[in-house]
Amino acid sequence: MQALANNIAATMIRTGPLFAVAREAEASEPLIREAFDAARRDTIAASRRMWRGLERDGLIGSGIDVDWVADTTALLGAADTYLLIRTAMGWDQQQLAAWLSRTWLYFATNPEPAAVVHP
């Protein structure tokens, strides 16, 4: 998880400025909007593949709601979320990687809280 978090954080730091420009251009540029939307869907699909693979290989705790965790962590690791983190938190690459790793490890080892209601 730490290696993945490090790689994603490095990618976000390098490509964050491009994400910011693309996000602003989405409103007036249909091709950019379509590409950015496709990237968002790809992020969610990749997260689902990863978490289902971890479940299949017995690498996450029992009782984990894999679909919920996959969708939640996809949103937390998304480019849109990074842009918010960059603006609101001002985190550097190391801080982002530490947060991603800690968050994913938490989700991998803790069953879904009973109070959570699925939409």
C-alpha positions in Angstrom: 0.0 0.0 0.0 2.8 2.4 0.8 4.5 1.9 -2.6 1.2 2.5 -4.3 0.5 5.6 -2.2 4.0 6.9 -3.0 3.5 6.4 -6.7 0.1 8.0 -6.8 1.3 11.0 -4.7 4.2 11.5 -7.1 1.9 11.3 -10.1 -0.5 13.8 -8.5 2.2 16.3 -7.7 3.6 16.1 -11.3 0.3 16.2 -13.1 -1.7 18.4 -10.7 -1.3 21.6 -12.7 -2.5 19.8 -15.8 -5.6 18.5 -13.9 -6.3 22.0 -12.7 -6.2 23.4 -16.3 -8.3 20.5 -17.6 -10.9 21.0 -14.9 -11.3 24.7 -15.8 -11.5 23.8 -19.5 -14.2 21.2 -18.9 -17.0 23.8 -18.9 -16.3 25.0 -22.5 -14.4 22.1 -24.1 -16.4 19.0 -24.7 -13.4 16.8 -25.7 -11.6 17.7 -22.5 -14.7 17.1 -20.4 -15.2 13.7 -22.0 -11.5 12.8 -21.5 -11.5 13.9 -17.8 -14.8 12.1 -17.2 -13.3 8.9 -18.8 -10.3 9.3 -16.5 -12.6 9.5 -13.5 -14.4 6.3 -14.5 -11.1 4.6 -15.1 -10.0 5.6 -11.6 -13.0 3.9 -10.1 -12.7 0.8 -12.3 -9.0 0.4 -11.3 -9.8 0.8 -7.7 -12.5 -1.9 -7.9 -10.0 -4.3 -9.7 -7.4 -3.6 -7.0 -9.6 -4.2 -4.0 -11.3 -7.2 -5.5 -7.9 -8.7 -6.3 -6.8 -8.0 -2.7 -9.9 -9.8 -1.5 -9.4 -12.7 -3.8 -5.8 -13.1 -2.7 -6.8 -12.9 1.0 -4.8 -9.7 1.6 -7.5 -7.7 3.3 -9.5 -8.3 6.5 -12.6 -10.4 6.6 -15.9 -8.6 6.7 -14.7 -5.7 4.5 -17.4 -4.4 2.2 -15.1 -4.4 -0.9 -17.4 -2.6 -3.3 -17.9 0.3 -0.8 -14.2 0.4 0.1 -13.2 0.4 -3.6 -15.6 3.2 -4.5 -14.7 5.3 -1.4 -10.9 4.9 -1.9 -11.2 5.7 -5.6 -12.8 9.0 -4.7 -10.2 9.7 -2.1 -7.4 9.0 -4.6 -9.0 10.9 -7.5 -7.5 13.9 -9.3 -10.5 16.0 -8.2 -9.8 15.1 -4.6 -6.1 15.9 -5.1 -6.9 19.4 -6.4 -9.0 20.0 -3.3 -6.2 18.7 -1.0 -3.7 20.9 -2.8 -5.8 24.0 -2.3 -7.3 23.3 1.1 -4.5 21.5 2.8 -1.4 22.5 0.9 0.2 19.1 1.4 3.4 18.1 -0.2 4.1 14.7 -1.9 5.2 13.0 1.4 2.1 14.2 3.3 -0.2 13.1 0.5 1.5 9.7 0.3 1.3 9.2 4.1 -2.4 10.1 4.1 -3.3 7.8 1.2 -1.3 4.9 2.7 -2.9 5.3 6.2 -6.4 5.7 4.7 -6.1 2.6 2.5 -4.6 0.5 5.3 -7.4 1.5 7.5 -10.0 0.5 4.9 -8.1 -2.8 4.3 -8.2 -3.8 7.9 -11.4 -2.5 9.4 -14.9 -3.8 8.5 -17.5 -1.3 7.5 -18.9 0.6 10.5 -22.5 -0.6 11.3 -23.8 2.9 11.1 -22.9 3.4 7.4 -25.9 3.3 5.1 -25.4 2.7 1.4 -27.1 5.0 -1.0 
